[in-house]
Amino acid sequence: MPRLRPLPQALQGRLFTRAQAVALGVADARPKAPDVVRLARATYQHVPAAQPGTVRRGDALPVMSLSLGADANIGAPDWDLLRVLCRRSTAVWVSHVTAAWLYGLQLPHRLSQPLIDLTALHHCFGTDSRVRLHRVKSMPALHGIRGIPVSTPGQLFVDTARYLSLRELVCLGDQLVREPYPQWEHRTEPHITLPALHADVTAQRGRRGIGRARMALERVRVGSDSPPENLMRLALIDAGLPEPHLHILLNPADRFSPTGDAGYPGSKLVIQYDGEGHFNAEQQARDQRRNAAFESAGWRVVLANRVDLNQKFQPMIRRIKEHLSRST
């Protein structure tokens, strides 16, 4: 068997495009060798034989794990792969489900899939079995995430409408407009403000899913910190209860005031959704102090967790209805 000619140093152990290889003088047949894996159309990865645990020829692209539910964790994206895919043309960008992944948003488990969503102008970019390609006729404004061109939040909201139920789409919108926690998320602004999201969605016409996007937008609110809290708010409204206030401050004049996830200040009822992150000893101690502060001020505290989520919050809703009926 003839000995393989080494790839140029710039390509060894890296992802690269056919154009890059050609520019470095690599023969057309070289990417077909066993030490090179074809990831997508004209996109390859060199896998040195001595490198264990790497992608092998025939392997699928890395699965993008997304979830909607209590305390979902999103896996790390393969940034290098996405950069290489978008490098093949200036008229290609990451969109739809994959864009949601890059924004760090949580989506239903059923949308975890090995395909990569890209959008391209209609005249460029060939099809590929490992890429779910969407075509458009004009180039929109784009957002950049770590050097990767990505659909803007307003485009993303409409992009994903075809894959999500109305309630799921509301949860996505709530994630886009919520205020971040800079100490944990390394950003100080929401992905998009609620007025800007309204303007972006209103400006998009004739797109698939635009009707559902506009319906969902009417229920998007600022103040929920997680999809379970979003679903809790929607369950309260759908049960005929008044729309709850979100992110309630016990003492608005105190910036260190204890807060509630949702509730009804007029009836002094606060609802706290305790996700998985609330079950360590230190967080439980903080939660107990928070709840005690509300109770000392005459509030009733209703706790909710994953069990309530699985029950679609029905037992919790009955307790809240009883309390509100007594307080009127």
Residue pairs with C-beta under 8 A, 6 or more apart in sequence:
4 33
4 35
5 27
5 30
6 12
7 21
7 26
7 30
7 36
7 46
8 24
8 25
8 26
10 20
10 24
11 20
11 21
11 24
11 26
11 46
12 46
12 48
13 46
13 47
13 48
13 51
14 45
14 46
14 80
15 39
15 43
15 44
15 45
15 80
15 81
15 84
16 43
16 44
16 45
16 46
16 84
17 42
17 43
17 44
17 84
17 87
17 88
18 31
18 42
18 43
18 44
19 42
19 88
21 30
21 31
21 44
22 28
30 36
31 38
31 44
34 57
35 46
35 47
35 48
35 49
36 44
36 45
36 46
36 47
36 57
37 44
37 45
37 47
37 55
37 56
37 57
37 58
37 59
38 44
38 57
39 45
39 55
39 61
39 81
39 84
39 130
40 61
40 85
40 116
40 128
40 130
40 131
41 88
41 126
41 127
41 128
41 131
42 88
42 126
43 81
43 84
43 85
43 88
45 54
45 55
45 81
47 54
47 55
47 56
47 57
48 54
60 114
60 130
61 78
61 81
61 114
61 115
61 116
61 130
62 78
62 81
62 114
63 75
63 112
63 113
63 114
64 75
64 77
64 97
64 98
64 101
64 112
64 113
64 114
64 116
65 73
65 74
65 75
65 112
66 72
66 74
66 97
66 100
66 101
66 105
66 106
66 107
66 108
66 109
66 111
66 112
67 73
67 74
67 106
67 107
67 108
67 109
67 112
68 106
68 107
68 108
68 109
68 168
68 171
68 227
69 106
69 109
69 227
69 228
69 309
70 226
70 228
70 275
70 276
70 305
70 306
70 309
71 226
71 275
71 276
71 277
72 106
72 227
74 101
74 104
74 105
74 106
77 101
77 102
79 146
79 148
81 116
82 94
82 98
82 102
82 116
82 148
83 147
83 148
85 92
85 116
85 118
85 131
86 92
86 93
86 94
86 118
86 148
86 149
88 125
89 120
89 124
89 125
91 120
91 121
91 124
91 125
91 139
92 118
92 119
92 120
92 124
92 125
92 149
93 118
93 119
93 120
93 142
93 148
93 149
93 150
93 151
94 102
94 116
94 117
94 118
94 119
94 148
94 149
94 150
94 151
95 117
95 118
95 119
95 134
95 150
95 151
95 155
95 156
95 159
96 117
96 119
96 132
96 134
96 151
96 156
96 159
96 160
96 163
97 107
97 111
97 113
97 117
97 160
97 163
98 116
98 117
98 118
99 117
99 150
99 151
99 156
99 159
100 107
100 156
100 160
100 172
101 107
102 145
102 148
102 150
103 145
103 150
103 153
103 156
103 176
103 191
104 185
105 172
105 175
105 176
106 171
106 175
106 226
106 227
107 160
107 164
107 168
107 172
108 164
108 168
111 163
114 130
115 130
115 131
115 132
116 130
116 131
116 132
117 131
117 132
117 134
117 159
118 125
118 131
118 132
118 133
118 134
119 133
119 134
119 135
119 136
119 151
119 159
120 133
120 134
120 135
120 136
121 135
121 136
121 137
121 138
121 139
122 135
122 136
122 137
125 133
127 133
134 159
140 151
140 152
140 155
141 152
142 149
142 150
142 151
142 152
143 149
143 150
143 151
143 152
143 153
144 150
150 156
151 159
152 192
152 200
153 176
153 191
153 192
153 197
153 200
154 192
154 196
154 197
154 199
154 200
154 201
154 203
154 204
155 200
155 204
156 176
157 169
157 172
157 173
157 176
157 197
157 200
157 201
157 213
157 217
158 201
158 204
158 207
158 209
158 210
158 213
159 209
160 169
160 172
160 209
161 169
161 208
161 209
161 210
161 212
161 213
161 216
162 208
162 209
162 212
164 172
164 212
166 212
166 215
166 216
167 231
167 234
169 212
169 213
169 216
170 216
170 219
170 220
170 230
170 234
171 227
171 230
171 231
172 216
173 197
173 216
173 217
173 219
173 220
174 220
174 221
174 222
174 224
174 227
174 230
175 191
175 227
175 230
176 190
176 191
176 192
176 197
176 220
177 190
177 191
177 192
177 193
177 194
177 197
177 220
177 221
177 222
178 190
178 222
178 223
178 224
178 225
179 190
179 222
180 187
180 188
180 189
180 190
182 188
190 222
192 200
194 220
194 221
194 222
197 217
197 220
198 217
201 210
201 213
201 214
201 217
202 214
204 210
204 213
219 234
219 237
221 233
221 246
222 246
223 245
223 246
223 247
223 262
224 230
224 233
224 246
224 261
224 262
225 247
225 261
226 273
226 275
228 273
228 275
228 306
228 309
229 261
229 262
229 273
231 309
231 313
232 261
232 262
232 271
232 273
232 304
232 308
232 309
232 313
232 316
233 243
233 244
233 246
233 262
235 312
235 313
235 314
235 317
236 243
236 244
236 262
236 313
236 317
236 320
237 243
239 317
239 321
241 317
241 320
241 321
241 324
242 264
244 262
244 263
244 264
244 271
245 262
245 263
245 264
245 265
246 261
246 262
247 259
247 260
247 261
248 259
248 260
248 261
248 262
248 263
248 265
248 270
249 257
249 258
249 259
250 257
250 258
250 259
250 260
250 293
250 294
250 297
250 299
251 257
251 258
258 289
258 290
258 293
258 294
259 290
260 270
260 271
260 272
260 294
260 301
261 270
261 271
261 272
261 273
262 270
262 271
262 273
263 269
263 270
263 271
263 299
263 302
264 324
267 323
267 324
267 327
267 328
268 297
268 298
268 299
268 300
268 327
269 299
269 300
269 302
269 320
269 323
269 324
269 327
270 294
270 299
270 300
270 301
270 302
271 301
271 302
271 303
271 304
271 316
271 320
272 287
272 290
272 291
272 301
272 302
272 303
272 304
273 304
273 305
273 308
274 287
274 303
274 304
274 305
275 305
275 306
276 306
277 283
278 284
278 287
278 305
291 301
291 303
294 301
295 301
300 323
302 316
302 319
302 320
302 323
304 313
304 316
308 315
308 316
